[in-house]
């Protein structure tokens, strides 16, 4: 069997980047059952309501939806069970101390396979206020408009 190389994205949490200001990101492994891996290989998962909680010097991923494997029998997993994250103790301690601060949380950003192993990208984040979200949207819109204007000028110059 050939060894997998590269990164294959399974699920992405776009809403997290909208709702939170990302302060720091970490890559972590996951403890999964066989049917969970097979379900992820089909590209089915949702990170929308997911969050990370640190309990007893262990990091746990909660509310990530990995649907049951259709070919699974009695060995199938429950879709929203909590999953242990594989991280170094120093990283977990650092995350725990920063997450204790007011307004900070740990959210999953992406779920992917890296060289055949399931990984999750998690981020230390601070919640955005409504006006921050509007400001971000306004900046994005302005950037898009300037790019359109520049490309229109370039098209006119060529023509």
N, C-alpha and C positions, 0 to 999 in steps of 0.2 A: 504494500500500500504506500502510495506517495505521501510524503510529508507536506502538510499545508504550509504555505508561506503568505505573509502579508496580513492585511487587516480587512475583515469582512464585517461591515456594519449590519447589525440586526435591528436595533431600535435607537431612536434619538429623542431626547426630551427638549423640544424647541421652546415649550412654554416656560421651562426653567430659566432660560436666558432672558425671557421677557419679564418674568416676575421677580427675578433675583439679580443682584449685582454679584458677579462671580469674583471671589477674592483669590482662591487658590484651587488647583485641580490635582487629583491623585488618580493613579491607575491601580486597580485592585482585582485580584482573582476572586472567583466565586466557588462555593461548595455546592455542587449540583448533583441530582440523581440522574440516572441514565435516561429516563423519559424526558426530563427537562432539557438535557443536551439535544436530544433528537427533535424536540419541539422547537428549540432555538435554531437548530440547523435548517428548519423549514422557514425561518425568518419571521417567526410570530412571537411578539412580546410587546408590552406596553409599560413605559416608565412614568406615565402621567402623574399618578398619585404617589410615586415612590419617595422614600426618605430613608436616611441612614440614622441609626441610633446606636450609641456606644453603651454597652452594658457589661460591666465586669471586665474591663480591658479587652473586650471583643467587639468588633463592629458588625452590625446586623443590618441587612437591607430589607426594608418592610414595604408592603403594598405594591410590589412590582408584579405585574400580571404576566405569567408564562402559561399559556393555555395548555390543557391536558393533551398529551400525545394521542392521536386518534387510534394508533395501532396498539397502544398500551393496554394492559390487562389490569389485574388487581394490583400490580406494582406501580400504577400511575400515581403521579404527585398531585397535591392540591394546588390550584392555580395561583393563589395569593399567599403562600406560606412565607415565613421569614427565612432569609438565606444568609449564611455566614460569609463575611468578606475576609479574604486572605490578605493581610497587610502586616508590615513590620510593626513591632510594639512601639517603636519611637514615633512612627507616623500616627498610630492610633492615639497615643498620649497627646501628641501635638494637636490633632483634630479635636480631641475631647476637651482640652483646655480652651481652645478657640471657640468651640461650639457653645461653651458655657456662657459666653458673653451675650448680652442682651441683643436680640434681633438676628442672631446668627443661626444658621441651620446647615445641614449637610444633605445635598440632593444629588441623585444620579443624573448624569448628562447623556451618557451613551452606553449602549450594551453592544459588544462586538466580539468576534473571534480574532485573536492575534496568534498567528502561527499554530492554529488548531486548538487553542485554549480560550475558554470563555472569560472575558474581562469586562469590567464595568469602570467607566470613568465617573468619579464622584467629585463634587466641588463643595468647598466651604463657601457659603453664600450669605448675603445679607438681603433681606426683603426690600424691594423697591416700594416707594410710595407712589400714589397715583400720578403726581406731577412728574416724577422721575420717568415713569413709563411714557407719559405724553412727550417729554423732552427727547427720549430715545427715539420714539416714532418720528418726531419732527426732524431730528438729525438724519435719520435714515431716508426720509422723504427728500430732504434738501440734497443729500448726496446723490440720490437717484436722479433728481432734476438736473443737477450740474453735469452729471455723466451724459444724460440725454442731450443737453445743449452742446457739450463738447463734441459728441459724436455727430450731431447734426451739422456743426460747423465743418468738421472734417469731411463729411459727405459732400457738402457744397464746394469745398476746395478741390476735391477730386473731380467733381463733375463739371 
